[in-house]
Amino acid sequence: MKAPDLPPEELERQAALERTGLLDTEPEERFDRFTRMACNAFQVPIALVSLVDENRQWFKSCQGLSASETSRGISFCGHAILNSSLLVIEDASLDPRFSDNPLVTGDPHIRFYAGAPLHNSEGFRLGTLCLIDRVPRTFGEEDESLLREIADCVEREINLQAAAEFYRDLKHSERRARAIIDGTRIGTWEWNVQTGETVFNERWANICGYTLEELEPVSIQTWLGLAHPDDLPESERLLNAHFVGELPEYDYRCRMKHRDGHWVWVHDRGQVFEWTPDGKPLMMYGTHADITQEMDNLNKIKHQNEALSILSDLALDAEPNDGRRIEKALRLGADYLDLPLGIVSEIHSNVYSIQWFVAPEGSGLEQKASFPLKDTYCSMLLGSRESLAIAHMAKSSYRGHRCYDKFGLESYLAAPIFIRDRLYGTLNFSSPDPREEDFTETEVTFVTLLARWVGALIERQISVRMITKLVEQTPGMLYQYRLWPDGRGAFPYSSPSIKDIYGVTPEEVQEDASACFTRIHPDDLPKVAASIDESAQTLSIWHCHYRVDNGQSGWRWVEGKSSPERMPDGSIIWHGYIADINEAKQTELALQESEAQLRGFYELSPIGIALNDYLTGAFLDVNDALLRPTGYSRDQLMGLGYGQLLPPEFEDQQQQIIAELQQDKHFGPHEVEIMRADASTYPAIVRGMRISSPSGQPLIWTLIEDISEQKKVDRMKSEFISTVSHELRTPLTSISGSLGLVESGTLGALPEKAERMVSIAHRNTEQLKELVNDLLDMEKLVSGKMTMNLQLHELGPVIEEAVERLGTYALESGVTVRVQSSSPKIVSKIDRSRLGQAFTNLLSNAIKFSPPDGQVLVQIKVEDSRVRIRVIDQGPGIPEGFRGRIFQKFAQADSSDTRGKRGTGLGLAITKEIMTQMGGNVGFQSREGDGSTFWLELEQAKA
């Protein structure tokens, strides 16, 4: 037996058969009429209308046979559709193709077969009208002609149905297109390019505030009269480019004059669909969409992004000179605000001084120039911590201020600069010309944040100058000495006085400290080396007396003392001093002065510092930076223990700190809440180390950094991201919907290139929507605004739904997903939707990073009353250096294997927040190059 071959156009033929809608439908009289006619006309027991499907032949009409279908592999009709002529088998038992066919050797015992192929309107052979007899017989030309005529009638029925369905679809498409146009309120236009005749719909006129009747008679001149003159040249260029084939369509965003006098932004799109015989454009059709709100939103977002970009660039600027950084900030700020004058001022009592500025040539401004404070605009900020924005001074409530008469500035935007919570001066931008519109919230926020950044630089300058002066006045040598595990030593920092002690400059020992050790007396060198080793081993204070020769005054006794700190790379840094103690008095003075200076550093530190007894936790000493935010007096705080500054809910973290001190002799950093005297709290970062006093008493040095301002900045950042995300969501939804309609072909077919570009734009818009949605989800989760509806649910259905939802994605990626569960019903208290979101993030990542033909295994197991849902993939694994950041926001690995598979960088961060808020956990195990296992863990509920 020979199975029938497949026609060369089999895929197209199969698609055409599907479009008929006949497969697996009920019998119809219009087909049965012809099979009965065939049986009577040819005196055969069996006549069929057979449709050849992918793996079967199915009988739409059947006379004399009880079966409704047979396998295509043994079908006669599968051979008959290989060409358009009739297939006649007068005795199948004698034909080598069919003699051992089961339809011949068994029921219905076919001997005679005649099949006429049935064609659709496109010429594809869908099946046959066939005759079957159980005895051999002959079939002449007249028989063949009659069979063909009956088959043509069957073909007509098939094609009439297709035409009727096509007509219904066409009418439905027209109604849908009209509904879409009306629903989306899009203006439409038709233009005879050669005559200028134009047809607009009512919405086209409404966009500009008119009715269509008011614009009659309409022509191309109607559009030209309403269009913005500045936009017409580019519109003409784009039209000509489309007419000559350089552009597939005309697409332009332009302005049109509204009846009320303002300008309306419209998205004008069109295409030539009819051409004159000599190839000139004839009929052009297009749409007008009002995008005024979209353009306003885009401009607002652009303005916000420019501000964020400037602030980010300034923060990352590697310029070491703070003065030049501030001048750059003034230039960027002036350009951004379109205000020519930018000044950083300092206020001393009643005097206003210019410290840095940018201004046009001939402005008359000079650095360090001073003015009476009462004559300046900045005097209007006194007593307030808020920014001041004046768009038009002459029209404002401040127009009577003396500064207006003195300087005549019309527009002014300023923010105060505070240093250690005291007013230093102002950051201000101004212009002698008024602004047409008020300053935006974004512009005011930008100047406020820029003022804080400038304040931080100035505060650092002040601190550096103060420390430099203190160091210059310190007797002896201040230094940092670093010792690496391989024995290398260096002085990363040493004061200029190192020249007096060792006879070398700071630069000579910055990379290699050996020159200093050559200056130590040979008899003292072993003692010095041993004391350094002991301090390194025990992290105890290094203290040693020894002799050195600085090359000028012979051997002199010096005293060295420093505190060690172990670094992450295993090296140790000592922070301390070395003083000349050759004469007793000089030694006493040097020690006293050094102690006073070090105490000054301690008290002037902007970070709170505390010294506590390790065994009792009692405070032995604190600096003012710790007292200020707590609200305690020194005596009150000295009467407390270390643990009394932490709220009860931080008991576990307190135990962890104790464990770290016992094991590593240092702890942190940890973020905690510190109790104030009034029982309120403030956030802080704490870190510290365990040391021993000269008498052997164990002590704890603790740094307590108040991060309240940092938290405020983080909140402002989150609010800013949330605002940007919300502002993006509405236009993105509109853009995505419009692109989706265009891509689907609802508004008409597009040229192949345009269709491809629209598809790319649609995908990118959807990806940007995903980023915005993730940003909003992350903001809601972190801020606690996302409500968790925790109820008892079975976990199996949640997992199965997510797997089914990602089935198409897995299939497209060539990845199979298999689910294993240790129990048929596992119940936990969850928010069903959010758990599905968290699991979907893990599963989609596993599919994304799996190789083609790979497998992702999902396991649900109960371990010690905890349910663990594992997602195991065969991907490249997680790079070692990325694992510590994997659950952070916007964290993405940057390897060559993953750069092409990027997402928003928020999925795992969102997953972690969701699981935390449901009382669960998330984690992973991975070996680079050998796949990853991510898991979600929940408490199992009792059934």
Secondary structure as UniProt FT lines:
FT   TURN            8..9
FT   HELIX           10..20
FT   TURN            23..24
FT   HELIX           29..42
FT   STRAND          46..52
FT   STRAND          56..63
FT   STRAND          69..71
FT   HELIX           72..74
FT   HELIX           77..80
FT   TURN            81..82
FT   STRAND          87..89
FT   HELIX           92..94
FT   TURN            96..100
FT   HELIX           102..105
FT   TURN            107..108
FT   STRAND          112..119
FT   TURN            121..122
FT   STRAND          125..133
FT   HELIX           141..184
FT   STRAND          187..192
FT   TURN            193..195
FT   STRAND          197..200
FT   HELIX           202..207
FT   TURN            208..209
FT   HELIX           212..215
FT   HELIX           220..226
FT   HELIX           229..231
FT   HELIX           232..243
FT   TURN            244..245
FT   STRAND          250..257
FT   TURN            259..260
FT   STRAND          263..275
FT   TURN            277..278
FT   STRAND          281..290
FT   HELIX           292..316
FT   HELIX           322..337
FT   STRAND          341..348
FT   TURN            349..350
FT   STRAND          351..358
FT   TURN            361..362
FT   TURN            367..368
FT   STRAND          370..372
FT   HELIX           373..375
FT   HELIX           377..381
FT   TURN            382..383
FT   STRAND          388..390
FT   HELIX           393..395
FT   TURN            397..400
FT   HELIX           402..407
FT   STRAND          411..419
FT   TURN            420..421
FT   STRAND          422..431
FT   HELIX           441..473
FT   STRAND          477..483
FT   TURN            485..486
FT   STRAND          489..494
FT   TURN            496..497
FT   HELIX           498..502
FT   HELIX           506..509
FT   HELIX           514..517
FT   TURN            518..519
FT   TURN            522..524
FT   HELIX           525..538
FT   STRAND          542..549
FT   STRAND          555..566
FT   TURN            568..569
FT   STRAND          572..580
FT   HELIX           584..604
FT   STRAND          608..613
FT   TURN            614..616
FT   STRAND          618..622
FT   HELIX           624..630
FT   HELIX           634..638
FT   HELIX           642..645
FT   HELIX           648..650
FT   HELIX           651..664
FT   STRAND          666..675
FT   TURN            677..678
FT   STRAND          681..692
FT   TURN            694..695
FT   STRAND          698..706
FT   HELIX           708..744
FT   TURN            745..747
FT   HELIX           752..783
FT   STRAND          791..794
FT   HELIX           795..805
FT   HELIX           807..812
FT   TURN            813..814
FT   STRAND          816..821
FT   STRAND          827..830
FT   HELIX           832..849
FT   TURN            852..853
FT   STRAND          855..863
FT   TURN            864..865
FT   STRAND          866..872
FT   HELIX           880..885
FT   TURN            886..887
FT   TURN            889..890
FT   TURN            896..898
FT   HELIX           899..901
FT   HELIX           907..917
FT   TURN            918..919
FT   STRAND          921..926
FT   TURN            928..929
FT   STRAND          932..940
//
